Amino acid sequence: MISKDIPDWLKKQTWDFLQENNMGQRHMSNGTKAQQYTGLLGENMLRLIIGLQPKFVPGYDHGYDLEMNGVKVDVKTMGRTVDPKPTYVNNFIAFQKDLDAQVYVFCSINKLTNVFFVCGVISKEELLDQGSFFPLGALRYRDDKTTMRMKAPTYEIQNHLLIQIKDPVEIWSYTFYHEPSFLER
């Protein structure tokens, strides 16, 4: 898992951009301003890690954040108050399954330490096949014995089921070969 401190300038630039722009352009489950901040910050941290410049573009993204080796990649970032662990889940809103992304890079941000983590990568097909599906309104039982009601149809996938990334070049390699067997789980 790759981890990197989030620079203050990127946090400020991201927040300033979102004060003028609403990134939620889906028909529902667009996320709060704080969730949009986490998502855009995660997307731009991944861009920095793989050697690209941050990008701030208003409007609808057609379901993916960047293209790598001709493969459409969507970055999914969750804000947490702890560092991610192998059994922690990543959420994927099912409304997005028919959008253009072919590969997902799941990330986490520890909001207390301002550290960004690349948890792993997975193809859309693998995510839909290996993820656990929870319909709208389903009661979700967490490992800590608490429950929550699903606000949208959602797939969950644990970090240990993702292709593990130890070096940024592995993300480029995965999109080039687009084969799960190329990298370790």
Secondary structure by P-SEA (a helix, b strand, c coil): cbbbbbbaaaaaaaaaaaaaccccccccccccaaaaaaaaaaaaaaaaaacccbbbbcccccccccccccbbbbbbbbbbcccccccbbbbbccccccccccbbbbbccccccccccccccccaaaaaacbbbbcccbbbbccccccccccccbbbbccccccccccaaaaaaaaaccccccccc
